[in-house]
Amino acid sequence: MSNVEELEEREDQPHAGWVPKVITGGKGPPEAPSEDWLTPLEQFTTFVCRQNSNTTDGELYHLQFKGTQFYLLLWELPDGKVWSRYVHPPSFCKQHKEYEILGVIKPPTQGDDNERNSHRHPDLVLHEAVQGVDQVVQGTEEPDL
């Protein structure tokens, strides 16, 4: 027999007890696909979220406008200032995986309230709406009799 014939015979017969195994290890698990939780939210939704870092503070946002690529968020800082911020939803959600939806604060649509707020900056209107919610939560608002 020649060497070629011996190799052909060995290929036909599997090795006894040999089982293929997956080698584990590497640079860690693959990154899971990002969950875009911002896109399905309704316009004027108020929510709190936290950046993926060692911080324990949440950030209060109000979804003011939904474009095709970017959304306008109003970001209320702890000192009461409100900043406008345009964000790309998938990128924002990668940085803010923990969130809680507080509700929807829609602007007034009829009557004097709409005329009163039409010339005012949306940041100021949101600030007053959030302050009203704070008063109700703290129980400092007097009930209407």
Residue pairs with C-beta under 8 A, 6 or more apart in sequence:
34 90
34 93
34 94
35 93
35 97
36 89
36 90
36 93
37 93
37 99
38 63
38 71
38 87
38 89
38 92
38 93
39 89
41 47
41 63
41 101
42 63
42 104
43 63
43 64
43 65
43 66
44 62
44 63
44 64
44 104
44 105
44 106
44 107
45 62
45 63
45 101
45 103
45 104
46 60
46 61
46 62
46 63
46 101
46 102
46 103
46 104
46 105
46 130
47 60
47 61
47 63
47 99
47 100
47 101
47 102
48 58
48 59
48 60
48 61
48 99
48 100
48 102
49 58
49 59
49 61
49 96
49 98
49 99
49 100
50 56
50 57
50 58
50 59
50 96
50 98
50 99
51 59
51 95
51 96
52 94
52 95
52 96
52 97
52 98
57 78
58 100
59 75
59 96
60 75
60 76
60 130
61 73
61 74
61 75
61 76
62 73
62 74
62 76
62 105
62 126
62 130
63 71
63 72
63 73
64 72
64 73
64 74
64 84
64 122
64 126
65 71
65 72
69 88
70 86
70 87
70 88
70 89
71 86
71 87
71 89
71 92
72 84
72 85
72 86
73 84
73 85
73 86
73 87
73 92
74 82
74 83
74 84
74 85
74 122
74 123
74 126
75 82
75 83
75 84
75 85
76 82
76 126
76 127
76 130
77 83
80 127
82 123
82 124
82 126
82 127
83 123
84 123
105 126
105 129
105 130
105 133
107 114
107 117
107 122
107 125
108 114
108 117
117 125
132 141
135 141
